[in-house]
């Protein structure tokens, strides 16, 4: 009898111990804050040698892990889709260009999102900023895709002061459109710190802060521009710099509020950008007329973004279009360091879910992303055998280790192979000298291409003429992230 009693007591003790461990584990689950810049030049941060002042982002870089071979997507919508799903956008038709104001499609509702998965795991979820994954139907809106709270705009390229696109307000809080005064970045920062203040300390939270800056239209507050009055002479570059510094101010406010609430040590902050900086006027401000580009602050031959040694810019498959500055910062868990392993935007979701103790995969929609925590924290090799930069009906790019293949399928076609270890600027096409490598990467790229769904953009956009046609059919043109002439814009009526 005594032995049975001892066994029972031991069993109860084991159960209580396991319950205690589960409780501690739950309490230790990190808060997760993802800060996404928009169209940020790879070299346009202070810690990367820029004259642009970004002390708060620099501090995240100094105290965190810098991912120097992290890849976003060529333009806004695909990058955000990859972040939100952990799956390559070609799997659900969002691989080409962006959702325009007159388009009615969005991120398919059968795709499981990062906030949905975190919410299932007990997190509160909030988003502030630019969505750009569907606006024409409420089912695509953030608050119907896993976010408990949403404040910001659903389309791209709104005015920073009026919050309008083509004269129509695109600014809402939780589904209600609002007309309020103020500079977008300041308003976003205000909302973010209020949300942090409201978070109970015993419940983990996910905050997605998707900045408009420094996407065109190039508009800044005078006080921010004055910081560069004597250091930057080009007016467009000065405004662009002021926008980035304003974003940096908001980053500082978010970090300070986390510290004030005693949450900083248990908060993972991920800073990145959707794509590289634009190096073409049409790409910078959309496929508008010269007059409309001028209204957006984009001057022909005067583009502000700097991608450093990287080739190309926003819209292209070259590194200047897709390699983005990325930082993981978590004071309690990460030591400062630099990681050069190839990684991708799709990796954020499975990594965050693993840290949160949430379920990552589903049988019918497996994630393309990998849990990269070991690579970030310990510098282990990338878990990817290969990384799909993107694939479309007419072009694609893939990375395997040191090698990157860029393939243009439109006649006369083009096949390029670069050794990113020795040639990050992609100046030397070494395809002819590495036939076996090209054959391997082409086989892999073709396998991905066969899995892609038809591009929703190509289905929705009947007109490929003018600037739009140039962005699609000129292999050397940086594909655009803009809209249409204003007489063709048809934002949905406020519902």
C-alpha positions as CSV (number, residue, x, y, z in Angstrom):
1,X,0.0,0.0,0.0
2,X,2.8,2.4,0.9
3,X,4.6,1.7,-2.4
4,X,1.3,2.5,-4.2
5,X,1.0,5.7,-2.2
6,X,4.5,6.7,-3.0
7,X,3.9,6.0,-6.7
8,X,0.7,8.1,-6.6
9,X,2.5,11.0,-4.9
10,X,5.3,10.8,-7.4
11,X,2.9,10.8,-10.3
12,X,1.1,13.8,-8.9
13,X,4.4,15.5,-8.4
14,X,5.4,14.8,-12.0
15,X,2.1,16.2,-13.3
16,X,2.4,19.4,-11.1
17,X,6.0,19.7,-12.3
18,X,4.9,19.4,-16.0
19,X,2.1,21.9,-15.4
20,X,4.6,24.3,-13.8
21,X,7.0,23.9,-16.7
22,X,4.1,24.6,-19.2
23,X,3.2,27.7,-17.2
24,X,6.8,29.0,-17.2
25,X,7.1,28.2,-20.9
26,X,3.9,30.1,-21.6
27,X,5.2,33.1,-19.6
28,X,8.5,33.0,-21.4
29,X,7.0,33.0,-24.9
30,X,8.3,36.2,-26.5
31,X,6.4,39.2,-27.6
32,X,7.1,39.6,-31.3
33,X,7.4,42.9,-33.1
34,X,7.9,43.0,-36.8
35,X,8.9,46.4,-38.2
36,X,8.8,46.5,-42.0
37,X,10.1,49.5,-44.0
38,X,8.8,50.1,-47.5
39,X,11.3,50.6,-50.5
40,X,14.3,51.1,-48.2
41,X,17.6,51.3,-50.0
42,X,20.0,48.7,-48.8
43,X,22.7,51.3,-48.0
44,X,20.3,53.9,-46.5
45,X,20.8,53.2,-42.8
46,X,23.4,54.8,-40.5
47,X,25.0,51.5,-39.5
48,X,25.5,50.7,-43.2
49,X,27.5,53.8,-43.7
50,X,24.8,56.2,-44.8
51,X,24.7,59.9,-44.0
52,X,21.0,59.3,-43.1
53,X,20.5,59.4,-39.3
54,X,19.0,56.3,-37.9
55,X,20.3,56.0,-34.3
56,X,17.5,53.8,-33.1
57,X,17.7,51.2,-35.9
58,X,21.5,51.4,-35.6
59,X,21.2,50.4,-31.9
60,X,19.0,47.4,-32.8
61,X,21.8,46.4,-35.3
62,X,24.5,46.9,-32.8
63,X,22.8,44.9,-30.1
64,X,21.3,42.3,-32.4
65,X,22.0,39.9,-35.2
66,X,22.4,41.4,-38.7
67,X,21.3,39.2,-41.5
68,X,23.4,40.2,-44.5
69,X,21.9,37.8,-47.1
70,X,18.3,38.1,-46.3
71,X,15.9,38.3,-49.2
72,X,12.5,40.0,-49.5
73,X,10.6,40.1,-52.8
74,X,10.9,42.5,-55.8
75,X,7.8,44.6,-54.8
76,X,5.3,45.3,-52.0
77,X,2.5,42.8,-52.3
78,X,4.5,39.6,-52.8
79,X,6.8,40.6,-49.9
80,X,4.0,41.1,-47.5
81,X,2.3,37.9,-48.7
82,X,5.5,35.9,-48.1
83,X,5.8,37.4,-44.6
84,X,2.1,36.8,-43.7
85,X,2.0,33.1,-45.0
86,X,5.5,31.7,-44.8
87,X,4.8,30.5,-48.4
88,X,6.1,31.7,-51.7
89,X,3.6,34.0,-53.3
90,X,3.6,32.0,-56.6
91,X,1.7,29.3,-54.8
92,X,-1.4,31.5,-54.6
93,X,-1.0,33.9,-57.6
94,X,0.5,36.9,-55.9
95,X,3.9,36.7,-57.6
96,X,3.5,39.5,-60.1
97,X,3.5,43.2,-59.3
98,X,1.1,44.6,-56.7
99,X,-2.6,44.9,-56.0
100,X,-3.8,48.1,-57.7
101,X,-6.7,50.2,-56.5
102,X,-9.0,49.0,-59.3
103,X,-8.2,45.3,-58.6
104,X,-10.6,43.1,-56.6
105,X,-8.4,40.2,-55.6
106,X,-6.4,39.8,-52.4
107,X,-4.5,37.3,-50.4
108,X,-6.7,34.1,-50.7
109,X,-8.7,33.6,-47.6
110,X,-7.7,29.9,-47.4
111,X,-4.1,30.8,-46.8
112,X,-3.3,30.7,-43.0
113,X,-1.6,33.8,-41.8
114,X,1.0,34.5,-39.2
115,X,-1.4,36.5,-36.9
116,X,-4.0,33.7,-37.2
117,X,-1.6,31.1,-36.1
118,X,-0.3,33.3,-33.3
119,X,-3.8,34.1,-32.2
120,X,-4.6,30.4,-32.0
121,X,-1.5,30.0,-29.7
122,X,-2.9,32.6,-27.3
123,X,-1.3,35.8,-28.6
124,X,-3.0,39.1,-29.0
125,X,-2.4,40.5,-32.5
126,X,-2.2,44.1,-33.8
127,X,-1.2,45.8,-37.0
128,X,-0.3,49.4,-37.7
129,X,0.5,50.7,-41.2
130,X,0.3,49.5,-44.8
131,X,-1.5,46.2,-45.6
132,X,-1.5,46.0,-49.5
133,X,-2.9,42.4,-49.5
134,X,-6.5,43.2,-50.6
135,X,-8.9,46.0,-50.1
136,X,-11.9,45.5,-52.4
137,X,-13.7,43.1,-50.1
138,X,-13.8,43.2,-46.3
139,X,-12.8,39.5,-46.2
140,X,-9.3,40.6,-47.3
141,X,-8.9,43.3,-44.6
142,X,-6.4,42.7,-41.8
143,X,-9.0,42.4,-39.0
144,X,-10.5,39.5,-40.9
145,X,-7.1,37.8,-41.5
146,X,-6.0,37.3,-37.9
147,X,-5.4,40.8,-36.4
148,X,-7.4,41.8,-33.3
149,X,-6.6,45.4,-34.1
150,X,-5.8,47.3,-37.4
151,X,-4.9,50.9,-37.9
152,X,-3.7,52.2,-41.3
153,X,-4.2,51.9,-45.0
154,X,-5.1,48.9,-47.2
155,X,-3.8,50.1,-50.5
156,X,-0.4,51.5,-51.3
157,X,1.0,55.0,-52.0
158,X,-1.3,57.2,-50.0
159,X,-0.6,60.8,-49.3
160,X,1.4,61.1,-46.0
161,X,-0.6,64.1,-44.8
162,X,-4.1,63.7,-46.3
163,X,-4.1,59.8,-46.2
164,X,-5.8,59.8,-49.6
165,X,-5.1,58.0,-52.9
166,X,-6.5,59.7,-55.9
167,X,-8.6,61.9,-53.6
168,X,-10.1,59.0,-51.7
169,X,-9.3,58.4,-48.1
170,X,-7.7,55.1,-47.4
171,X,-7.2,55.3,-43.7
172,X,-9.1,53.2,-41.1
173,X,-9.2,51.8,-37.7
174,X,-10.8,48.3,-37.4
175,X,-12.9,48.6,-40.5
176,X,-14.1,52.2,-40.0
177,X,-12.7,54.8,-42.3
178,X,-11.5,57.9,-40.6
179,X,-10.5,61.4,-41.7
180,X,-7.9,62.7,-39.3
181,X,-5.0,65.2,-39.5
182,X,-1.4,64.3,-39.0
183,X,1.7,62.9,-40.6
184,X,1.3,59.2,-41.3
185,X,4.5,58.1,-39.5
186,X,3.7,60.1,-36.4
187,X,0.2,58.7,-36.3
188,X,1.4,55.2,-36.7
189,X,3.9,55.7,-33.9
190,X,1.2,57.1,-31.6
191,X,-1.0,54.0,-32.3
192,X,1.8,51.6,-31.7
193,X,2.8,52.9,-28.3
194,X,-0.8,53.0,-27.2
195,X,-1.2,49.4,-28.2
196,X,1.9,48.4,-26.2
197,X,0.5,50.3,-23.2
198,X,-2.6,48.3,-23.3
199,X,-0.9,44.9,-23.5
200,X,-1.3,42.8,-20.3
201,X,2.1,41.5,-19.2
202,X,0.9,38.0,-18.7
203,X,-0.2,37.6,-22.3
204,X,2.2,37.6,-25.3
205,X,1.5,39.9,-28.2
206,X,2.4,40.3,-31.8
207,X,2.7,43.8,-33.3
208,X,3.2,44.2,-37.1
209,X,4.4,47.8,-37.7
210,X,4.3,48.2,-41.5
211,X,5.7,51.6,-42.3
212,X,4.8,53.6,-45.4
213,X,8.2,55.1,-45.5
214,X,10.3,55.7,-47.5
215,X,7.9,54.7,-50.3
216,X,6.8,57.6,-52.7
217,X,5.2,60.1,-52.6
218,X,8.3,61.7,-51.1
219,X,6.8,63.8,-48.4
220,X,8.3,64.7,-45.1
221,X,7.8,67.1,-42.2
222,X,9.7,70.3,-42.3
223,X,11.4,69.7,-39.0
224,X,12.7,66.3,-40.3
225,X,14.0,67.9,-43.5
226,X,15.7,70.6,-41.6
227,X,18.0,67.9,-40.0
228,X,19.6,67.6,-43.4
229,X,19.6,71.2,-44.5
230,X,23.4,71.5,-44.6
231,X,24.3,67.9,-45.3
232,X,22.2,66.8,-48.3
233,X,21.8,69.2,-51.2
234,X,19.6,67.1,-53.5
235,X,16.0,68.0,-52.5
236,X,14.6,64.6,-53.3
237,X,17.3,62.8,-51.4
238,X,16.8,65.2,-48.5
239,X,13.1,64.4,-48.3
240,X,13.7,60.7,-48.6
241,X,16.3,60.9,-45.8
242,X,13.9,62.8,-43.6
243,X,11.2,60.1,-44.1
244,X,13.7,57.4,-43.0
245,X,14.7,59.4,-40.0
246,X,11.0,59.8,-39.1
247,X,10.6,56.1,-39.3
248,X,13.7,55.7,-37.1
249,X,12.0,58.0,-34.5
250,X,9.0,55.7,-34.4
251,X,11.3,52.7,-33.9
252,X,12.8,54.5,-31.0
253,X,9.4,55.2,-29.5
254,X,8.4,51.5,-29.8
255,X,11.6,50.3,-28.1
256,X,11.4,53.0,-25.3
257,X,7.8,52.0,-24.6
258,X,8.7,48.3,-24.4
259,X,11.5,49.2,-21.9
260,X,9.2,51.4,-19.8
261,X,6.7,48.5,-19.5
262,X,9.5,46.1,-18.6
263,X,8.8,44.0,-21.7
264,X,12.0,44.6,-23.7
265,X,14.0,41.6,-22.5
266,X,11.3,39.3,-23.6
267,X,10.5,40.9,-26.9
268,X,11.9,39.8,-30.2
269,X,12.1,42.8,-32.6
270,X,12.6,42.0,-36.3
271,X,13.4,44.9,-38.6
272,X,13.4,44.5,-42.4
273,X,12.2,45.9,-45.7
274,X,9.8,44.5,-48.3
275,X,12.2,45.2,-51.2
276,X,15.2,47.3,-52.2
277,X,15.2,50.9,-53.1
278,X,13.8,52.0,-56.5
279,X,16.3,52.9,-59.2
280,X,13.8,53.8,-61.9
281,X,11.3,56.7,-61.8
282,X,8.4,54.6,-63.0
283,X,9.1,52.1,-60.3
284,X,9.5,54.7,-57.6
285,X,6.1,56.3,-58.0
286,X,4.1,53.9,-60.1
287,X,3.4,53.8,-63.8
288,X,2.1,57.3,-63.9
289,X,2.7,60.2,-66.3
290,X,5.7,62.5,-65.8
291,X,3.3,65.0,-64.3
292,X,2.0,62.6,-61.6
293,X,5.6,61.4,-60.8
294,X,6.5,65.1,-60.3
295,X,3.5,65.4,-57.9
296,X,4.9,62.5,-56.0
297,X,8.2,64.2,-55.6
298,X,9.9,61.9,-58.1
299,X,12.1,63.7,-60.5
300,X,13.5,62.2,-63.7
301,X,17.1,61.3,-63.2
302,X,17.0,62.1,-59.4
303,X,16.2,59.0,-57.4
304,X,17.0,59.1,-53.8
305,X,17.5,55.4,-52.8
306,X,21.0,53.9,-52.5
307,X,21.5,50.1,-52.7
308,X,25.2,50.4,-52.4
309,X,27.2,47.8,-54.4
310,X,24.1,45.8,-55.2
311,X,22.9,45.7,-58.8
312,X,19.4,46.9,-59.8
313,X,16.6,48.0,-57.6
314,X,13.0,47.6,-56.6
315,X,11.2,45.4,-59.1
316,X,14.2,43.5,-60.4
317,X,15.4,40.1,-59.4
318,X,18.9,41.3,-58.8
319,X,20.2,41.7,-55.3
320,X,19.4,45.5,-55.3
321,X,15.8,44.6,-55.7
322,X,15.5,41.8,-53.2
323,X,18.3,41.7,-50.7
324,X,17.1,43.8,-47.7
325,X,18.7,45.0,-44.4
326,X,17.4,42.7,-41.7
327,X,17.9,42.7,-37.9
328,X,16.8,40.2,-35.2
329,X,17.1,41.8,-31.8
330,X,16.2,40.0,-28.5
331,X,18.3,41.2,-25.5
332,X,17.7,38.1,-23.4
333,X,18.4,35.5,-26.1
334,X,20.6,36.9,-28.9
335,X,24.2,38.0,-28.8
336,X,25.3,40.6,-31.3
337,X,26.6,39.1,-34.5
338,X,26.5,39.0,-38.3
339,X,25.0,36.1,-40.3
340,X,25.8,35.8,-44.1
341,X,23.7,32.7,-44.8
342,X,21.0,33.0,-47.5
343,X,17.6,33.4,-45.9
344,X,14.1,34.6,-47.1
345,X,11.1,36.6,-46.0
346,X,9.1,33.3,-45.8
347,X,11.3,32.2,-42.9
348,X,9.9,34.8,-40.5
349,X,6.5,33.0,-40.0
350,X,7.9,29.5,-39.1
351,X,10.6,31.0,-36.9
352,X,8.1,33.1,-35.0
353,X,5.7,30.2,-34.6
354,X,8.4,27.9,-33.3
355,X,9.4,30.5,-30.6
356,X,5.7,31.0,-29.7
357,X,5.0,27.3,-29.4
358,X,2.5,27.5,-32.2
359,X,1.7,25.0,-35.0
360,X,3.5,25.9,-38.2
361,X,2.6,23.5,-41.0
362,X,-0.6,22.2,-42.4
363,X,-0.8,19.1,-44.6
364,X,-2.4,20.8,-47.5
365,X,-0.4,24.0,-47.5
366,X,3.1,23.3,-46.2
367,X,5.3,26.3,-45.5
368,X,8.3,27.1,-47.8
369,X,9.9,29.0,-44.9
370,X,12.2,27.3,-42.4
371,X,12.7,27.9,-38.7
372,X,16.0,29.9,-38.9
373,X,16.5,30.4,-35.2
374,X,19.6,28.2,-35.0
375,X,21.1,30.2,-37.9
376,X,20.2,33.5,-36.3
377,X,21.2,32.6,-32.7
378,X,24.1,30.3,-33.4
379,X,25.3,30.9,-36.9
380,X,24.5,27.5,-38.2
381,X,24.2,27.0,-41.9
382,X,21.0,28.1,-43.6
383,X,18.3,25.3,-43.4
384,X,17.4,25.9,-47.0
385,X,18.7,23.6,-49.8
386,X,17.7,26.4,-52.2
387,X,15.8,29.7,-52.0
388,X,13.3,30.8,-54.6
389,X,13.7,34.5,-55.1
390,X,10.6,34.6,-57.2
391,X,9.2,32.8,-60.3
392,X,6.7,34.2,-62.8
393,X,5.6,33.0,-66.3
394,X,8.3,35.1,-67.9
395,X,11.2,35.2,-65.4
396,X,12.6,33.8,-62.2
397,X,15.6,33.6,-59.9
398,X,16.9,31.0,-57.5
399,X,19.7,30.8,-54.9
400,X,21.6,27.7,-53.8
401,X,24.5,28.4,-51.5
402,X,26.9,30.8,-53.2
403,X,25.2,30.6,-56.6
404,X,22.3,32.6,-58.0
405,X,20.6,32.0,-61.3
406,X,18.5,34.7,-63.0
407,X,16.4,33.5,-65.9
408,X,14.4,35.7,-68.4
409,X,12.0,33.5,-70.4
410,X,10.8,36.2,-72.9
411,X,12.6,35.9,-76.3
412,X,15.4,36.4,-76.9
413,X,15.8,35.3,-73.3
414,X,18.7,35.5,-70.9
415,X,20.4,33.2,-68.4
416,X,22.7,34.6,-65.8
417,X,24.7,32.9,-63.1
418,X,26.4,34.8,-60.3
419,X,28.7,33.8,-57.5
420,X,27.3,36.0,-54.7
421,X,30.2,35.2,-52.4
422,X,32.8,36.9,-54.6
423,X,30.4,39.0,-56.7
424,X,27.5,40.4,-54.6
425,X,27.1,43.2,-57.2
426,X,26.3,40.6,-59.9
427,X,28.7,42.1,-62.4
428,X,30.1,38.9,-63.8
429,X,27.8,36.3,-65.5
430,X,29.7,33.0,-65.1
431,X,27.0,30.8,-66.6
432,X,29.3,29.6,-69.5
433,X,32.0,28.5,-67.0
434,X,29.6,26.6,-64.7
435,X,27.3,24.6,-67.0
436,X,26.6,21.9,-64.4
437,X,25.6,24.5,-61.8
438,X,23.3,26.3,-64.3
439,X,21.7,22.9,-65.3
440,X,21.0,22.1,-61.6
441,X,19.5,25.6,-60.8
442,X,17.4,25.7,-64.0
443,X,16.0,22.3,-63.1
444,X,15.1,23.5,-59.6
445,X,13.6,26.8,-60.9
446,X,11.5,24.9,-63.5
447,X,10.2,22.6,-60.8
448,X,9.0,25.7,-58.9
449,X,7.6,27.2,-62.1
450,X,5.4,24.1,-62.6
451,X,3.9,24.6,-59.2
452,X,2.9,28.2,-59.6
453,X,-0.7,29.3,-59.9
454,X,-1.7,31.8,-62.6
455,X,-0.8,35.3,-61.6
456,X,-3.9,37.2,-60.3
457,X,-2.3,40.4,-61.6
458,X,-2.1,39.1,-65.1
459,X,-5.7,37.9,-64.9
460,X,-7.0,41.2,-63.5
461,X,-5.0,43.6,-65.6
462,X,-6.0,43.6,-69.3
463,X,-3.9,46.5,-70.4
464,X,-0.2,45.9,-70.9
465,X,0.5,49.0,-72.9
466,X,2.5,52.1,-72.1
467,X,4.5,52.1,-68.9
468,X,2.8,49.0,-67.6
469,X,3.8,47.1,-70.7
470,X,7.3,48.3,-70.3
471,X,7.5,47.0,-66.8
472,X,6.3,43.6,-67.8
473,X,7.9,43.0,-71.1
474,X,11.3,44.7,-70.9
475,X,13.7,42.2,-69.2
476,X,16.0,44.9,-68.0
477,X,13.2,47.1,-66.6
478,X,12.6,47.2,-62.9
479,X,9.1,46.0,-62.5
480,X,6.8,48.6,-61.1
481,X,5.0,49.0,-57.8
482,X,2.5,51.7,-58.7
483,X,-1.0,52.4,-59.8
484,X,-2.9,53.6,-62.8
485,X,-3.7,56.9,-64.3
486,X,-6.1,58.6,-61.9
487,X,-9.1,58.3,-64.2
488,X,-8.8,54.5,-64.0
489,X,-8.5,54.3,-60.2
490,X,-11.6,52.9,-58.5
491,X,-11.1,52.5,-54.8
492,X,-14.0,50.6,-53.1
493,X,-16.7,52.6,-51.5
494,X,-16.4,52.8,-47.8
495,X,-18.6,50.1,-46.3
